[in-house]
Every structure is written in structure tokens, then in C-alpha cells.
Amino acid sequence: MQKYFGWTGTILHIDLTRKKVISEHPPLEKYRKYIGGKGMAGQYLSPHATREWNDPALPLLIFTGPLSGTIAPTSGRGTIMSRSPLTGAICDTSVGGRLATQLKRAGYDGLVITGRSDTLCGIEIHDEDVRITPTDLSRALSGDVFSRLESSMPKGASTACIGPAAENGSRMASVLVDRHHTAGRGGLGLIWATKNLKYLSVKGTGKIRIHDKESLKQTREDIFRLTAASPVLLGQHGFSCWGTGSIFDLMDSRRMMPTDNFQKTHFENARQLNAAAYKKKFTPRKHGCSGCHVLCKKIAQDGRSMPEYETMSHFTALIGNRDMELVLEANDLCNQLGMDTISAGSTLACRREITGQDYTRASLLNALREMAEGGDLGQGSFNLAEVCGRTETSMSVKGMDLPAYDPRGAYGMALAYATSTRGGCHLRAYPISHEVLRKPVATDRFSFSGKARIVKIAEDMNAVVDSLTACKFTFLAASLEEYAKAFTAVTGVSVSGQDLLETGERIYYNERIMNAKNGFTADDDDLPMRFFTEHGTSGGGVDVTPINREEFLTARANYYRVRGLDENGNPTQETTERLGLD
């Protein structure tokens, strides 16, 4: 085994069927080609991408990046990846907490988990000691799992687990990490359940080898200075002070607040349900991922996680709720049951539009419990709308429910939703940065001009961010220039920001290849027709009209060209070979 800087040089393969654990030591060239995190996970998923989500041979991938476990700012995030039970597309999610840091310190760049245990089990890792342990935690709430394991695992260990929603077959099932951090989207918790895996607990005591510690310290200070100058991150109205909910008022004033299942774009009660109102009522404390100085997570005095912006919006405006305490109850219930709050809120809104019935406190909480039982309500809005014969009421792309940004108010977001490899997702390209937050420069949010190239470059950049790994929010202040220096200082592999961006293109194109193998085409790179035929809520000097479909299709065709796809959105041999992909 060759020792590397930054990387541990070890990938752990865990076969739950045979109870076998094998270490792999990839060559440096593989690390350089895919970096780590999302990139390496996608490389290991690729040969198995066409397997059904419930095939025991389909790998569950949990990966760190070369910056994980180092002093590089916001490097505490990791990647969980597999094929989505909700969409059928590939799905990765960036997750915080201590998981990636502890896994790296235990000596592993990633886990490749295959097979299916004959009984419900947990995986316990303490440095070189790796155990597959039977457990009696069947259908236990996530809080109960954490409480039980905290008393038996080493101090400082990180734990990830699923709740009863996954075990009951909900395709919205999430993975909870260290109580307050969620790998929410795509139903990846159900992959854990099909493998009979209830939890993963990791404790590492090792240190990461750094190539140039002084250079890393200097780069760290550079990034700190940039984030300190960012109003969005560390300003008095930014994420550090108020959480991601700080943009609640902003989204509403921009007439982008999805209201009544995206039938409207303005919520009359927004000012009474903003981040300031939550802070006054619940006096939350700051919390964050390992290695983060922004601390955008917020925890209420009673220990409940405060809702993120998307949850605040989807559990109020989207479903017609004005009860702030109920939002916290619903958020906490979803966390306990192990369920994605975005898909849960979207499915509630879809049901409300179909039935015409508003929610009371009791009916809303009962609906969430019903979702966790795994019936039609637990399979997402796309399935529910299809079962009810009202497919037009599912606000989803590729079967993944849309988050809390109405695309009629941001055309880059409209294109990014459509082209996202995991379905309706704002984080693949995060156009909100330039269309609303005006970072790094402002763009015209009601125009598709230039958006194809902007979205493509942002997708490549964020693929790098999720492979290093770091937090996307940091890139509202810093750039790949600074993180290329951090990467070089940690690994000793000299790269520029442009070098990393080209690697990001390879990582993202690999995902398009996997989706194409599963039959995804241009027909799937589309938006619900509501956005092309219905007006949003105009006012406040903002006119929210339907998106011009011809302009959208032209922008999508432009995106295919700059992405190196054919006219049907499929990969080409030429681009595949240029990027060094099989």
C-alpha cells in the first residue's frame, strides 16, 4: 500500500450478505481523475448503474474527499450515493455532521457497501476494527437510535441511521447523521433498508497526512477573509446569524415563493413567518458541520433542529399553513421518521390540490405518519398524482419534487431544474447565487441569455465542491482558485482552478452517461407544464409571467451543445472519449 497525502489510499468494501470486509488501495491516478467524494462515488457506481434500486448488488457508496479531516474550511461534508428509488436516476447527496471527518480519520476514503444482511444490522467502525453487528432497533425512531448508540460507541463517534419510513418502504426515506444533519433527497434511506442496514457508526483516531501545512494554513486564512467579507454568509442578516431561513423574506419579495402547490408565487403571511420570527420564538443556538466556521444550522432550546429555508417554505406557503410551531413539529417528525421534508411538503401540497382540503394540525401530522407507512402517500407527489389521475399536480422533475424556488422567477433555475442529473434540484447549479443573491455577479433572472453556459459551468464547479469535499455556500465568497491551492497544499498534486473545473466536467458527464443507460432522454429534462401556461403572483413591481416554452427549449438545446450531448440530451462518443470516460 502506497501512502498518499490527503487521501488515505484505502477504500473499504463491505459485503453484508457474506459478512466480508475487504480493503482496496486504488492507484493515485484514479484519485487524480475523480478527486473523491461525489466523483469517486460515481466512478464506483458506474458499472452497476443499471441495477434496480432493490438489487442487493447495487452499491451504497459513502465517500470522503481529500480535504475531509483537514483544516480546510467547510471540509466536513461527505457524499452518500446510489441509484434513487424515487426517480430511477443516479442520486448523490452531500451530508454534513462529523461522518466524513471520522471516516477519514479511521483510515478510509470511502465505503462500498453491497449485499443484504439476513437480519437487521449496523456497521460499526473504530479505526481498523470493522464489525457488522445485529441490532434490535427495527423501526426505531432516529432519536432513539442516536440515544442508544451514544452510550455504547466511543466518545466523538459519528452515527448515520435510517428511521421507520425507510423500513416501511417510503421512497422519500432519508438518512440522519448526528441527529441534526440530513441526507434527504432521492429516497436513499430506502437503499439502506433494502440492505437491512439500520445504522453506520464511525470513530477514527488517525491523522491526515498533509503535504504542505504552511501553505494550507495560508490558504485557510485567505478563505476566512473572503467569507468574513460576505454579507450572505457572515453578515448581520446572513446564514451564520439566521440560518438559511434568512432568505425567506427575499424569496417572497422576489415573487418566487412557491405557494399553494406552485399555483401562486407570493405568500401573504411571509413576514410573520420569517427567520426573525423563528429566532424570537425559539431562541436557537448555532450549530454546524465539522470544520465549519459559518455554522448555518440552528437548534432550538429544546434540542429540535430548526427548519432550513426549503422546509420553512414548504411547510407553510406551499400547503397553506400559518402555524410556526407546527412547522417545527412537522420538521422534527420527518427527522424522527427519516423522511425528506422537501418531498414530504410537496406531496402534502399535491394532495391538498387534488382533494381541495386544507390541513389542520392533526391531519397534517397524521399525513406525515401515513407517508412513513410506505403506501401511495409515501412514494412522492409524482406517484400520488399518477394514482389519482391528476399528473398535472405533481411539481417534480424526473420524479423528484421541486424545492422552494419558483422557476417562473428565475430562468436559470428553470433550466437547472430540468438538466439536473438527480431530478428537481436547486443545488446542482444553484442559480440562486447570481439570479437572486447577485454572486459572483448579477444576471437577469427573467432571461435565458447566457444561462446554458452558466448552468453547465456551475454544475461542473459544484461537482468539484462535492468531491473535495466542501460546502457550496462557501463559494458565495471563495472560488476554485482558493480551493485549488488548498487541494495542492493537502495532496501535493499541483492543480489550478481550471484543472479542477475540467475534472468536474468529467464527473458530471459520467452522471449523464449513467442516466442515459437507464433510459433518460430530453423528455425527462423538462418542467411541469404549469410553469409554461400559468402566471405567478405579480406585484411589488415584479411581473411573473409563464415561461416561454420556445425560449426554454432553445436554452435547453444550447445547454446540450455546451455540455457535449446530442440533440436528445444523450452523451456522445466524442465527448466521452475527450473526458477519458469508458
N, C-alpha and C positions, 0 to 999 in steps of 0.2 A: 504494500500500500504506500503510495506516494503522498507526502504531506503537502497540502496547499495552504496558501494564505487566504483568509476569508471563508473559503469552503472547508468543510471537514473532510471531504473526499469519500464520504460514506452515505449510501442510500440503503435504507432498511426495507427488505421485502418481508411482509408478514402474511402467511397463508393461514387463514382462520380455519379452513377445512382440515388441513393436515397438522395444524398447530406447529408449523415450521417457521423459523426466523432465519433469514439469510442476508448477509451483508454484501453489497455490491460497491465496487470502487471505480466509478466512471473516470475516463481519461479527461485531462484538463481541456481538451478540445471540445468536448461536449458541454462543459460548463461555459466556455467562452462563447459557444454558439447559441446557448439558450439561457444563460445567466444564472437562473434559479427560480424559485417561486413559481409564478404562473407559466413562465417559459419552459422550465424543466418539467413541470407537471404535465403540460400539454404534449411534450415530447414522449412522455411515458404513456399518456392516454391514447396517442395517435394510432398505434397498432390495434387497439381494442375499441375504437370509437364507434363501430357499428354494432357492438354488442348491445342487447336490450338492457335497460337500466336495472332489471332484476336478475341478470345473469351473474352468478357468483364469480365468474372470471373477469367481470368488469372491474377495473381497479378503482379504489378510493384513494385519492392522492392528497397528501398533506405535506407541503413543502415550505422550506425557509428560503431566504436569499442570502447572497454573500455579505450583505450589510447587517443581517439579523444577528443580534447578540453583541454588536459593536456600539461605539458611542456616536455613530452617525445618527443625526436627528430623525425621529419618527421611524426608526428601523425595526420597530417591534411587531410589525404586521406579518402575516403569513398567508398562504393560499390553501384552500380546500377545493378540489376539482374532481369532476367525474362527468358522466352524461346525465342530463336533467330528467327526472321522472315527470316534471311538469310540462316541459317543452319538447323533449326528444333531442334538443340541441346540446352541444357541449356547454358546460357550465362551470365557471370558477367563481369563487367569492373571496375577497380579501377580508381577513378577520384579524381583529386586534387582541388585546389582553396580553398574556405572558407566554402563550403557547409556542410561537415561533422561537422566541428567545430561549425558552427552556429546552426545546427540541434541539436547537443548535448547540447549546451548552452540554447537552447529553452526548453530542458527537455525531449528529445526523443532519444531513442536508434535506432529507425528505423521507417520507414513508410511502410505500406502495402496498396497499392492503387489498388482498384478494381472498376469494373463498367465502364460505359461510360456516360459522360455528354451529355445532349441533345443539348448543344451549346458549342462552343469553350470556354475553361475556363483556369484559372490559379489557383494555390493553394498558398495562402499567409499565412504564419505562423509568428506570433510575440509572442513568449513565449506561453501562454495558448490560445491566440486568433488564431483560425484556420478558414480560410474563403475559400470557393470555389467561385471564382469570374468570372463572364462572361467577355470576352475580345473581342476587335475588331482587334486583332493582327493577323488575319488569313493570312497565307503565308508571314508574315513579316520576313525579314532577321534577323539573330540573333543579329547583331549590333543594329538594330532598336529596338528590344525588350529590350536589355540592356539599351539603351539610354532612352526609355520611362519609364522603371521601376525605374531607378536610381533617377528620380525626384519625384517618388511617394512613394517609400519604405523607411524605416528608414535607416539612415546612417550606413554603415557597413554590411548591409544585403547581403546575398549571393543569386544569381539567377542562375537557370539552365533552359535552354529552348531548344526547337527544332526549326529548320528552315523549309523552304518550302519543302525541299526534303522529310521529314517525312510526311508532309500533302499531298504530291503528291504520296505517296506510294512507295518510294525508299527503298529497303531492305538494303541499305548501310547507312541509316539515323543515324546520331549521335546525341548526346546531348552536348550542350555547357554549360560550367559553368564559370561564372565570366569572360566572354569574351575570356580568353586565355587557358582554360583547357577543354579537350575534353574526353568524354566517347564515344570512336569511334567505337569499334568493334562490329560486330554481328547485326547491324541494330536496336539497342534498342530504338533509337529515334522513330521508327515506332510504337513501343508499346505505347509510349506517344500519338502519333497521333490517334491510334485506340480508345483511351480513351477520345479523344477530349481535351487533356491536352497540352496546349501550353507552360506553364512555371510553375516553382515552385520557390517561393521566401521565404527565411527564415531569421529571425533575432532573436537571442537569447541573453538574458542578464544575465542568471543564471551562477552559478559556479559549477564545477565538484567536488564532494567530493573525497578527496584523503586520503587513509588510512595512509600512512607514507610519509610525504612530504620530510623529510630529506633524506630518502633512495632513493626517486625518483630523488632528486637533485644530489645525488652522482652517481647514475646510468646514469643520463643525462651527467654528466661530463665524465664518462668512455666512453660513446658512442661518445662524441665530440672528445676525444683524439684519438679514433680509426679512425674516419673519417678524422681527421686532418692529420693522417699518411698515408692516402690513395691517391696515385697519380691519380687514376681513378676519384675520387670524387673531391678532393680539390687541386690536383697538378696543376702545371702551364699549363699542357696540358689536364686537366681533365674536367669533366662535369660542374663544377662551373664556370670555365673561358670561356669555348667554347660551352657549351650545349652538348646534346647527339651527335650532329654532329661531335664531336671531334674524333669519331671512324670511320669517313668516309674514310680517307686515309688507316686506319688499315684494314678495311674490304676489300678494293680493293687490298692492298698488300698481303693479305692472299688468294687472288683469290676466294673471297666469295661474290663479289658484283654482285647481280642479274642484268644482262644486256640483253637487247633485249628479254624481257619476259623469263628470265632464260635460254636462249639459249647459253649465254656466262656468264663468271664469272669475267670478267675484263673490266673496263671502261677506255678507253684511256684518257678521259678528267677529270678524278677524281681529279688530282692535281690542276686544275684550278677552281674546284667547291667544294672545301673543306671548313671546318669551318673557317679557316683563311681568305679565300676569302670573305665569307659572312660578317665576322667581319669588314674587311677593307672597304667593300662597304656600309654596312648598320649600322655600329657602334651601335650595340644593347646594351640595358641595361639588368641587371639581374632582374629576377623575379622568384617567387617560390610559392609553396603551403603554406597554413597557418601552422606555426610551423616548417618550414624547414630552415636550415642554409646552405644547399648546393646551392639552387637557380639555378637549371639547366635550367629553362625556360629562354628564351631570347625574348625581344621585340624590334623591330626596332624603330628608332627615330620617324617614322610616326604613331606609335601605332599598326602596324600589328604584329601578332605573327610570330616569326621566326620558320621555319620548324624544326621538330625533325629529327633525323638521317633517320628514315624509309621514311619520306616524301621527304627529300633531295635526297635519293637514287631512290625512285620510280618515282619521277617526273623528273629525269634526266636519269640515266643509264638504267632503265627498259624500258623507252619509247623513248630513243634516243634524248633527249633534252639537249642542252648545254647552255641555257639561264637562268642565275641565277635569274634575275628579274621575269621571267615567273614562276619560282618555287614559289616565294613569292606571285605572283598574284594567282596562282592555289591554293596554301595553304590557302590564305585568302578567295578565292571564296568558297572553300569547307567549311570553317568555317562559312561563312555567310549563305550558303545554308543549313548547317547542314548535312555534309556528311563525312564519314570516308575516310581519304586520302590514307590509305593503299589499301583498296578495290577499290577506285577510280583509283589510279595509276595502279593497277593490271588489272582492266577492260580495261583501255586505252591500256595497253600493249597487252592484249589478242586481242582486236580489231585491233591493228596495225599488229599483226602477221597474222591474218585472211585476212585482206584486202591488206596488203603489202604497205599501205600508211603511210608516215611519217606525223607528226603533225607540223603545223605552229602555231604561237601564237594564231591566230584567231580560227583555227579548234580545238585546244586543249581546249581553254576556252569554246567554243561552245559545245564541247562534254561533259564537266562537267555540263553545264547548262542543256543539254539534259538528263543527268543522273538524275538530280534533278527533272525532269518532271515525272519520275517514270516508263518510258517504259522499253523495254528489256535492254537497256544500264544501267538502274538504279537498276538492280537486281543482280549485281555482275558478275564476269567473268564466274562462273560456269554456270549460266543461259544463258549468252550470247553465250558461246561456244556450249552449247546444242542446242540453237535455230538455230545457224549457221551450225550445224552438224560437228563441229570441237572440240569435247570434250577434245582432247589431248592438246589444247592450254590454258586451264584453269589451272593455277598454284595454286591449292587450296587443302585443306584437309577438308572433311566434308562440303564442300561448302564455307569455309572461306578462303579468299585469303591470300597467304603467305606473310610475311614481308620480310625485306631486308637482309636475311642471306641465302645464297645458301647452302642447306644441303649436297651437294657433298663435301663441305669444312669443315664440322663439323658433324660427325656421331651421336653425342649425340643430336644435333639439329634435325637431321633426325628422330630419334626415338621420340623426344619430340613433334615435329610437329604431328606425327602420333597418339600419345597417348593422346594428349591434349583433354580435355573434351569439349572445345568450338570450336575446329577445328584448322586450321593452325595458331598457336600462339607461339611466342618465349618466352612469359612471364610466362607460366605455370611452366616451369622448368628452363628457362634461362641458357642453357648450354654454352652460350657465355662467362659466367663468368669464367669457368675453361678451356674451349677449346680455347678461344682467349685471354681473359684478364688475364688468369692464376691465378684466385682467386677462392677458397682459395688456391688450388694447381693446377698445370698444369696437364692436361690429354692429351693423344694422340688423336688429333682431327680426325685422319683418321682410328680410330679403334672403334669397338663396345665393346671392352673388358671392363667389369665393368659398362658399361653405363646404363644397365637396372636398376640396384640398385641406381645408382647416380641420374637418372631421377626420379625414384619413390620417393626418399628421398627429392629431390628438389621440387617436386610437393607438397609434404606434408608440407615442410617448407614454401613455398610461399602461401599455403592455410592459414597458421597461420598468415603470414605477412599481408595478405589481410583481416584478421579477427580482428587483434588487434586494429586499422589498422596502418600500417606504409608503408614506401616506400621501394620497393625491392632493389633499388640502395644502400640504407644504408647497406644492407647485403653483399656488396662487401668489407665492412670493419668490421662491427659488426656481431653478431651472435644471435641465440636464447638464448644463455646464458645470454647476457646483457638484452635482451628484456623480458626474463622470470623474471628477477629482477625488471624491470620496471612494468610489469604486476602485480607482487606480491605487489610492493610498492603502486600501484594505487588502486588495488581491495581488498587487504588483503587476497587474495586466494593464498596460497603458492604453487608454481609450479616450476619445473625445465625445462630446455630447452627440455629435453627428454619427459617430460609430455606434453608440447605444441606440440611437433612433433607427438606424438600419437593422439592428438586431430586433428591435420592437416590431418592425415591419415583418420580419421572418416569423416571429411569434404569433402575430395576429393573422397572418396569411395561413399559417398552419391550422388555425381555428376555422377559417373559411373552407379549407380542404376537408376537415373532419365533418363539418356540417353538410357540405356537398355530397359526401359519401352517404349521408343519411337522408338525401333527397331534398334538401333545402335549395330553393331557387329564388329568382327575383319575385315570384309570387308571395314569398314569405317576408321579403324586405319591404313591407308595406304597413300602412297605418289603418286603424278603423275608419270606415267611411264617414263617420260623424264629423271628423275634422275637415273633410272636404266639402261638406254640404250644410253644416250648421254654423251660425255665428256664435262667438263667445259673448261675454258681457262687456259691451263697450261703456266708456265713461272715464271721467278724470282726464280727458284729453287723449285717451287711447281708444282707437277703433279696432276691434278684434273681429276680423272677417274670416270666413272659411279659407283654408289654404287652397291656392290654385293648384289643381291636380296636375295640369300640364307642366307647370313650373317645378313641382315636386318630382315628377318623373324625369324631367330634364336634369335636375340636380342629382338624382339617383344614377342616371346614365353617366353623368360626369364623374361621380364617385367611382363607379365601376371602372372607368378608364384610368383614373389616377391610382386606383388600388391594384390595377393589373388583372382585372376579371373580364370575362366575356360579357356580351350584352345581356345574358341571362343571369349574371351575378355569380357564375361558376369560375373556379380557378382555371388558369391557362397553363399549358406546359411550359411556355416561355418564362412566365413569372416564377413558376415553381422551381425551375432549374436555376434561374438567376439568384433566387434566395437560398439555394442549396438544400431544398426540401425534396424528399422522395415522393 
